[in-house]
Amino acid sequence: MWDFQLEMETRRVLGIDPGEVRVGVAVSDDLGMLAHPLETIDVSKRDPCERIAELAAERAACAVIVGVPRNMDGSFGPAAEKSRVLIEKLRACVECKVIPWDERLTTVSAQRVLREAGRKGKNQRSVIDQAAAQILLQSWLDSQA
């Protein structure tokens, strides 16, 4: 019987869609090719930085991609500033890279995908942030290929 361990560097990455009420989280597969929805963090019940740090450690993430919502003209507004603050907090509490990523229209895209899948209105709220995080993360993963 062979007695060895095959070690493979993980390319698992978390994607974060920040929001004032909820924060969507997605995770990539081990190869860093496909994004999957993971969970929604209710900001009123839990510090999102604390939970993201736990998830990054649990999943052995090599990076955390955080959405920065830019205006359509490319400028930064108040929501982008809130993302910047979250990014700085995350850099202090996770042991992997924290990378900002343009997330223009990810929530709109997620709403469209969920609507096409038969989820409407209030039924979307529980998963919309996860779907937006998944779209954001898949965009980043595709850019790395």
Summary of the structure (lengths in Angstrom):
residues: 145
radius of gyration: 15.7
end to end distance: 37.2
largest distance: 61.7
contacts: 441
relative contact order: 0.22
helix: 42%
strand: 23%
